[in-house]
Amino acid sequence: MSCCFPVPTYLNPSINIRVSVSPIETHDSTKKVRHTSLLEIPSEGHTKFHRIHKQNINPSGGLEKQSNLRLNPNGFVPELAKEQYGQSRGQSRIEDKPNGAVEMGARHTKFPPKKAHTRCSTKWASYGGCIPSILRALETTSDLDEVFRPWEERLSNKDRSIILKEQLSWERAMEIFEWFKRKDCYELNVIHYNIMLRILGKARKWSKVEHLWDEMRTKRITPINSTYGTLIDVYSKGGHKEEAVVWLQRMNEQGMEPDEVTLGSIIQMYKKAGEFRKAEEFFKMWSSGKTMKDKSAVRRHSNDARKASSGVHLSLSRYTYNTLIDTFGKAGQLEEMSQTFKKMLNDGVIPDTITFNTMIHIYGNSGTLEEVNELVQKMKELNCTPDTRTYNILISLYARRDDINLAFSFFTKMKKACLEPDIVSYRTLLYAFSIRHMVAQAEMLISEMDNRGLEIDEFTQSALTRMYIDSGMLDKSWSWFKRFDNEGNMTSECYSANIDAYGERGHVDEAEKVFICCRERKKLGVVEFNVMIKAYGIGKKYDKACKLFNSMEVLGVLPDRCSYISLILLLAAADLPHIAKPYLLKMQEVGLVTDCFPYCALISSFAKRGQVGLAKSLYKEMIGYNVQPDIVLYGVLINAFAESGNVAEAMDCIGALRKAGLSLNAVICNSLIKIYTKVGYLQEAEETYRLLQSFEKGADGYSSNCMIDLYSERSMVKEAEEIFEDMRKREVANEFSFAMMLCMYKRIGKLDEAMKIAEEMQEMGLLTELLSYNSVLALFVALGRLKDAVGIFKEMIKLEMEPDDYTFKSLGVVLIKSGVPKQAVAKLEVRRKRDGPGGLEEWHRIGGGEKHLRLLAKYPRFRCLRLEPNRHFLMADKDTESDGWQN
């Protein structure tokens, strides 16, 4: 999909679009946003922190949830500027200058704007007449009779509207409104009520909004289109989407259509709720002139994405286009977004920086860099100057795509464009440098931030701690940490992040030192204990982990579920379930066991140690506490019983599993096939294997090998071959699969087929296990290929593979076929089994066997042996050498 946007001939590329270039900050939806008379720009500033600041913000400026241990840095998320519904309805604050320039009436600010309590005298003066004097008097005098006395008989409807709109406090506005109502000489019309509905709605005084609405009905003041638009806007922005939809329905019931500003409010409402489809359908329904009452129109528009464009030509404002572009983009409908942008250009609506920032961000996140480049070029063609946010989006985009050089080049271009990088710029690059261990570049940015007095947030602090640790600069990492610790303003979350940074990398001593600093600052909490316990687990200091856990209550910190789980898991992983069990029982006593997860960890650990009885006992204790097992725990138990060959217990678990309404999964099926193979239950294994094949991933290599084993033991060649060929097609056949097929063919006398398997194994490098070597060795002996058999044995020696009884059985056959008497081989085997590698003392006289025996002397087990030249006996001698064993 291409994003090539032609510029209409009537758009003058030389138009100078002057926009805010002051630094953007990260939008926090929990903070109030700044309102201008028509444009509403999301507040994206930060308050200053005493060097360390806790934020739920990633270095690229995106909002995200914060975990206990670390913050996740992801991409930058731009928000569209929002147009305030109400004042100067339908007008634009973007003013056309005589020289053709376009100037925006709102500016981005570095920090969250606070409402000023002094008014702009220039603006008041622009009203003319008595308004400036009245507004000044209202700020200094509380007595409304005194304020209005000089102009009581001369206030027009427009004057009263201005006075109400200019009030900062809803209480003061309501007081003036009630004063107007008490004066019989004043007429309060629907416009005045609209103004008050907006003021009270913005203040979220919903009961007063409803009271005012009822008052309008009582006084028979007929609501107009903008009345409903105001109510829809305030309720949607106040987080009451359902109520806003009700007002929309009432509006349609009166036969009124939302105007464009109301349209923008409704689309924003759906967009914030993540209901992009509804936003799209409403726009298309509105643009085609349909009302909400025409439900069939909704269906038609949801089925035809372009029907609206075939209707009446619409001329939308830039704000509406920006809202639509953002909505389509967030819904992942990039083609719709692109078409909306083209229509915007064709309609002669000049895109602003917000338009481009939104599209660059969305295309960047989708990985379509070609469109990003085209948009950057389009900005140049339209003389739309990038702002700090534009550069931040590009920096974040290319940093995430691992093009750190290009990302840094945009940082440099930002400076050349006389734009100061903001905290988001620095944070994004610092994180990118830190994960790449680019220490020099990171320190350069830190120096710049220090020179500018910019505060370093706690996420950046901990990220750079990790950078120094990973770069092997442990001393520097500690100095970096102490810089912030000495200032005394680190949060407990930042301490925990630093403990984790050291602990995850095995630097337990440094983690302890950070923990001690946190304790000295009296900022210890349960999270700090938890990450320190985790660090002890990684460092295998299990005693210290237990001691630290035991000290928590003494230090006034109650362990939480995570504390117990962390300790139990690390002890279970260390094969110390007997130490972990008392902590599990205590966890049960304090009511923190909510599922079978901690029990599952210990039962698995007991089973791994072969202590199936203890695992079963703990399971019964769990049932006694009314903790219900899940499918994972059943799988652990069934596998434990499979390993021990206990079919009855495994079947009991299967029955309990089914009684609990759970279904067999692949893990349990594998365990069942394992146990059926051990005890030789072919029919049950076949049924389970068929069930396993019905799953999405089918049977894995292990279960298929088990089935081959069962079939080969019974010489069921056809069945074994079918499974083996299926495994080869699925590329899951492994060394064990080939070895079993070889053994089966050898056992039933199909030596040619066995030889093909052996040769294929050698070609594929599938000779690595003792079973495979023994199988091939036995095959060569059976075929009389003694030289090849010796060669296989040489490979075993080279790999220092320990021979077993099967190996010596084949070697004995080699010796016999080489002329060594059977009695001599038998006695040698008896002596080997009785005395081990050092207990072989004598070989009977072997005709021509000396060369063959020298090879055995090279193997560690026989290195203590030598041939006595005159007696043909094997005697101790570590220095025996041989050139090999020849046929």
Order of alpha helices (4+ residues) and beta strands (2+ residues): beta-beta-beta-beta-beta-beta-alpha-alpha-alpha-alpha-alpha-alpha-alpha-alpha-alpha-alpha-alpha-alpha-alpha-alpha-alpha-alpha-alpha-alpha-alpha-alpha-alpha-alpha-alpha-alpha-alpha-alpha-alpha-alpha-alpha-alpha-alpha-alpha-alpha-alpha-alpha-alpha-alpha-alpha-alpha-alpha-alpha-alpha-alpha-beta-beta
